[in-house]
Amino acid sequence: MAKDLIKDFKDFIESEEAKKTPTIYFTNFSDLNLVKRGKVRDIYEVDGNLLIVSTDRISAFDVILPTPIPLKGMVLNMLSYFWFEKLKDTVKNAVITADVDEYPSLCKKYKDQLLFRSILVKKANVYKVECIVRGYLAGSGYEEYQKSKTVCGIQLPEGLKMSSKLPEPIFTPSTKEDIGHDRNITLEEAEKIVGSIIHKIKEKSIDIFKKGSEFLETKGIILADTKFEFGHTNEDELLLIDEVLTPDSSRFWFKELYKEGEPQESYDKQFVRDYLKTLKWNKTYPGPDLPKDIVDKTSERYVKIAKLIMY
């Protein structure tokens, strides 16, 4: 692991400079080739590779909200980098470097905007499924279980409650929609989308989930569920891509506060979702502005979880 980069980020996040860092809602690097703006990330093609920039945008219910969250992009980027390095012996990834000084010369003029919030990766063909692993019963999984005692077609034991730990982590894929809401699907439906590689993807997803869970347990954190994305190169090499075990892609709970049968306090985007549920909003564009107290508390949660995991 390039420990200096992680150390530099830890030092930065503790500094007064971090509190003064301006938010970035979107980037506009005019002499780089912008290929996509995702819900959170702006993606540029540079010298045949991809420069992924994590902005401070936040989405909920698949809608990008108009209010940025300070330091969010940096936390997502550096947490993912931390996990990519930690898990690289479990599954290969697309990372080239997250050190701006090692980027192509075209990028150097944007160093202030790229520092801690960007990563240079190999271009990969993306498998068009979201790879969700659940270790606990929550969210849409709990809603389905109440109706049918299944999650994505997987039969579960009777008597489970909200937030119950599952006997074993389960792989519950969903569609990966460019527009609108992703849809939970069965393993068989996922195989129709990406082919038989889905079985290797399932195996790797559960393996990563277990390794991540074991590490997070030592930090007092429960990994309730998470999602991964995979791609492949022209040589059909399976690669872990996008983000890994961040507050945007995972449901984090605290062991000391955990109570089966109840909603859990989450250190992830659920805090924002819960606020939005109090509004008269139909979960379509445009999203509502977030008040300052929600923005501040959300930023604090992102920073806190990063410190807990990386320190």
Stockholm file with secondary structure:
# STOCKHOLM 1.0

chainA/1-311         MAKDLIKDFKDFIESEEAKKTPTIYFTNFSDLNLVKRGKVRDIYEVDGNLLIVSTDRISAFDVILPTPIPLKGMVLNMLSYFWFEKLKDTVKNAVITADVDEYPSLCKKYKDQLLFRSILVKKANVYKVECIVRGYLAGSGYEEYQKSKTVCGIQLPEGLKMSSKLPEPIFTPSTKEDIGHDRNITLEEAEKIVGSIIHKIKEKSIDIFKKGSEFLETKGIILADTKFEFGHTNEDELLLIDEVLTPDSSRFWFKELYKEGEPQESYDKQFVRDYLKTLKWNKTYPGPDLPKDIVDKTSERYVKIAKLIMY
#=GR chainA/1-311 SS CCHHHHHHHHHHHTSHHHHHCCCCSCCCCTTSEEEEECSSEEEEEETTEEEEEECSCCEETTEECSSCCTTHHHHHHHHHHHHHHHTTTTSCBCEEECCGGGSCGGGGGGHHHHTTTEEEECCCEECSEEEEEEEECCHHHHHHHHHHSEETTEECCTTCCTTCEEEEEEECCEECCSSSCCCBCCHHHHHHHHCTHHHHHHHHHHHHHHHHHHHHHTTTEEEEEEEEEEEECTTCCEEEESCCSCTTTEEEEEGGGCCTTSCCCBSSTHHHHHHHTTSCCCSCSSCCCCCHHHHHHHHHHHHHHHHHHHC
#=GC SS_cons         CCHHHHHHHHHHHTSHHHHHCCCCSCCCCTTSEEEEECSSEEEEEETTEEEEEECSCCEETTEECSSCCTTHHHHHHHHHHHHHHHTTTTSCBCEEECCGGGSCGGGGGGHHHHTTTEEEECCCEECSEEEEEEEECCHHHHHHHHHHSEETTEECCTTCCTTCEEEEEEECCEECCSSSCCCBCCHHHHHHHHCTHHHHHHHHHHHHHHHHHHHHHTTTEEEEEEEEEEEECTTCCEEEESCCSCTTTEEEEEGGGCCTTSCCCBSSTHHHHHHHTTSCCCSCSSCCCCCHHHHHHHHHHHHHHHHHHHC
//
